[in-house]
Amino acid sequence: MKRGVEMEAIQTSKGSLLLQTLVAMVLAFVVYMVVATVAGMAIYFVQTLLTVVRPGIIAFFAMVIGSVIGMTAARKACDTVLRGYSGKAVFIMFAALAAAALAAELFLVPMQLNQINSLGQLAAGIITAFVYFWKNEAL
């Protein structure tokens, strides 16, 4: 009887981990998109007002910095709201989305100078996601 209770507890904890991981995937994506967009726009606006550097360079760094800030906020939100989730699954989700976005960017959008902005944002997001979600598994 005791062994059955232990097995049920293990199955319940696995189900809880799966549910929390799914919630973490949705939460991380939403937080990343909102924070990265707002941070990127704020950085771009401030840099445009304070500098005379070409707007393309400003936009590139605004997107990269916004992406890093967004991924940082996504990790903090997941750690704050959820007790335990698979950070590696969240990273794989971000990697799959980045691969799809990269394919769309390369094959569907004509080659333009602003394409480098999207590629920089993708690279910064994936590197930051790797550091936060793959290397530093949630507790």
C-alpha positions in Angstrom: 0.0 0.0 0.0 2.8 2.4 0.9 4.5 1.8 -2.5 1.2 2.7 -4.3 1.0 6.0 -2.5 4.6 6.8 -3.4 3.9 6.0 -7.1 0.9 8.2 -7.0 2.9 11.0 -5.5 5.5 10.7 -8.2 2.9 10.7 -11.0 1.2 13.8 -9.4 4.6 15.6 -9.2 5.3 14.8 -12.9 1.9 16.0 -13.9 2.5 19.2 -11.8 5.9 19.7 -13.5 4.3 19.3 -16.9 1.5 21.7 -16.2 3.9 24.3 -14.7 6.3 23.9 -17.7 3.4 24.6 -20.1 2.4 27.6 -18.1 6.1 28.7 -18.0 6.2 28.5 -21.8 3.2 30.7 -22.3 4.2 33.1 -19.5 7.8 33.4 -20.7 6.7 34.1 -24.3 4.1 36.7 -23.4 6.4 38.5 -20.9 9.3 38.4 -23.4 7.3 39.8 -26.3 5.8 42.6 -24.2 8.9 43.6 -22.3 11.2 43.3 -25.3 8.9 45.5 -27.4 8.5 48.2 -24.8 12.1 48.2 -23.8 13.3 48.3 -27.4 10.9 51.2 -28.2 12.0 53.1 -25.1 15.7 52.6 -25.9 15.2 53.6 -29.5 13.3 56.7 -28.5 15.9 57.9 -26.0 18.9 57.1 -28.2 17.2 58.9 -31.1 16.7 62.0 -29.0 20.2 62.0 -27.5 22.4 61.0 -30.4 23.2 61.9 -34.1 24.2 58.3 -35.0 22.5 56.7 -37.9 19.0 55.4 -37.0 19.8 51.9 -38.4 22.6 51.4 -35.8 20.3 52.8 -33.0 17.5 50.4 -34.0 19.9 47.4 -34.1 21.2 48.0 -30.5 17.7 48.9 -29.3 16.4 45.5 -30.5 19.3 43.6 -29.1 19.1 45.3 -25.7 15.3 45.0 -25.6 15.6 41.3 -26.4 18.0 40.7 -23.5 15.8 42.7 -21.1 12.7 40.8 -22.3 14.3 37.4 -21.7 15.5 38.5 -18.3 12.0 39.6 -17.4 10.6 36.3 -18.7 12.9 34.3 -16.5 12.1 36.5 -13.4 8.4 36.1 -14.1 8.6 32.3 -14.4 10.7 32.1 -11.2 8.3 34.4 -9.3 5.0 32.7 -10.4 6.0 29.1 -10.6 7.6 26.8 -8.1 9.1 24.3 -10.5 9.2 24.0 -14.3 11.6 22.7 -16.9 13.8 25.5 -18.0 15.2 23.4 -20.8 11.7 22.9 -22.3 11.2 26.7 -22.2 14.6 27.2 -24.0 13.6 24.6 -26.6 10.4 26.5 -27.2 12.3 29.8 -27.7 14.8 28.0 -30.0 12.1 26.6 -32.1 10.3 29.9 -32.4 13.6 31.6 -33.3 14.3 29.0 -36.0 10.9 29.6 -37.5 11.3 33.3 -37.3 14.8 33.1 -38.9 13.4 30.9 -41.7 10.6 33.3 -42.3 13.0 36.3 -42.2 15.5 34.7 -44.7 13.1 33.2 -47.2 9.9 35.4 -47.1 11.4 38.9 -46.6 13.5 40.4 -49.4 17.1 41.1 -48.3 17.2 44.5 -46.7 19.4 46.3 -44.3 16.8 46.1 -41.5 16.9 42.3 -41.8 20.1 42.5 -39.7 18.0 44.0 -36.8 15.8 41.0 -36.7 18.8 38.6 -36.8 20.5 40.5 -34.0 17.4 40.3 -31.9 17.0 36.6 -32.5 20.7 35.9 -31.7 20.5 38.0 -28.5 17.2 36.3 -27.4 18.5 32.8 -28.0 21.9 33.4 -26.2 20.1 35.0 -23.3 17.5 32.2 -23.2 20.3 29.6 -23.2 22.0 31.2 -20.3 18.8 31.8 -18.2 16.7 28.7 -19.1 19.1 25.9 -20.2 22.2 26.6 -18.1 20.3 27.7 -15.0 17.5 25.2 -14.6 14.6 26.3 -12.4 14.7 25.2 -8.8 
